[in-house]
Amino acid sequence: MAIKDLLVHVDDSKACASRLHAAVQLARTHQAHLTGLYVIPPIENFLMYAVEPLFASYRERLQKPLLERRDAARKRFDAATDDEEIVAEWRDTEGGLTRSLNTSARYADLVMIGQHDADDPADQTEGLAGRLVLGSGRPCLVIPYIGAQEILGKHILVAWNAGREAVRAVNDAMPILQAAESVSVLAVDPPSGTRGEGPIPSADICHHLARHGVHAEAASSLVEDIDIGSFLLSHAADRGIDLIVMGAYGHSRLSEMILGGVTKSMLQHMTVPVFMSH
């Protein structure tokens, strides 16, 4: 499947500019239609019980700064997409953030969102990435709040465990993998014996990728003194990786929230963009 419909979340956070830049680069590479979605927080429901004249006046005062922020976001989106060789579309809606993005994601090939930045008061996306990965039915490309490299997806690392989520991620990311200069498939702590993948873990998925025109290098590592998420990020830094492709929530989200997990670790500590599917 080609990537021809991109959806990017536009908000008031400091990291939004780098997210828009990455979205434009990806849209240009794949000649994709880019939609920017801004979600206006809803006015609290209790206002509907106010006296009508008071309600209208109070609602207008509450909405004014929200609409001003929307207009400012629209200008940033237009500035990022004008003079670019892509087709860009702006959308804004009032409602819940997760529900609005999930709804729009159904009509996109890929959703681009930002990593939550707890130090930015304007960033209201805590938990959003996990909810979208699980609820949208679409792959999500999460851009770290520190930004992405100028060209996204030149050197890709696939985190491979032969699980359903990893299979889905590789399939969803195929157009990006095909456009990459180099692809490394890394199996971390691969199982042995009858549950294993033979003497060269990840070799079979590399053969599959080769049939799709992707020349991928198979590798495996045993990890003892570091969690897998940290190991993947360290490996990515050592290899000059600018994008990680991985399955998300191989265990239940509840277990990851309580006990931790690779997905949780990556969403908290990512230093490069991460392409996730569930």
Steps between C-alpha positions, in 0.01 A plus 500: 500500500633843409491789743278756330304647791685647798336645810707718733385628837545877528500656847644787704808316627854615437575171323226545241728684256742207472206260464361704213840508335526120520146464364577722202819306424314168513212631288745623237691170493184295448303760303232474764210725591570664839218591737566707810245453778459744789263403780332778698425397859123480564317748719385322814157344469360667813483830314200371306289553812581870530248769412520540125624865477756437772596170343565656159710781647696272732559243228632770267746623764619145562535418134684813394851397620443145372414628154797737506731205570335306218556790260864525605543126442342535156755767410786272611360214294461720193852637542640146522314372194495803269758491221538124548428256218220327689123521531413618852162531670407663830230370731388608845231359722370542854495193720706251690857466374523121484156450350552770237836360391372142499209603277720683249762225508253257345540686172881521501782257430720630781452727801784726614493614861746635753666348804354650816719769655417532869706821523289684244174637651353529151545127437171330591580161343582286804407140416382596151753292305404179677128563458536569128722199434240276664183674388551651155555185295782684325876508546633798693827681442603667828742792467714570810464845650871556438423477127602275211785500253465707183418197286282242674536129425840480327641254752241280667514253787226234517453358851404140426355231727287312244186597694174609344562867579847496344362330188234768473757778544726365224205468263369849579845657465584326171486817283736677741732198514507485119608865484779461759871492427567235764285270715618296797275235656596432860369213712560563870514196728358270229350172629685178426388144438165423339379857569802653331560618144799284418872571523460855363206674672321752277640336184155396378355850530805635315431253215140624494615861488742419218208377289353848544818669387632575851860397562507439876776384729410235761645529850427372850616588850468366851429765763572450868576823685268746322133507408414430137367850430823663619702246305312578178556874545868448575537275196320758286736775615808286429379414149377846394138380486239770433185284529402193704220268383343280765184329617323664793352340811592137446377462858180660627513874548402454865804281565724759332351778712560303820818306426650698215585372154678578175216716365477706819877541511518615139216750536665652807863505390506500118779697337403418140156470336325169561255336257255285703222258408283279713 
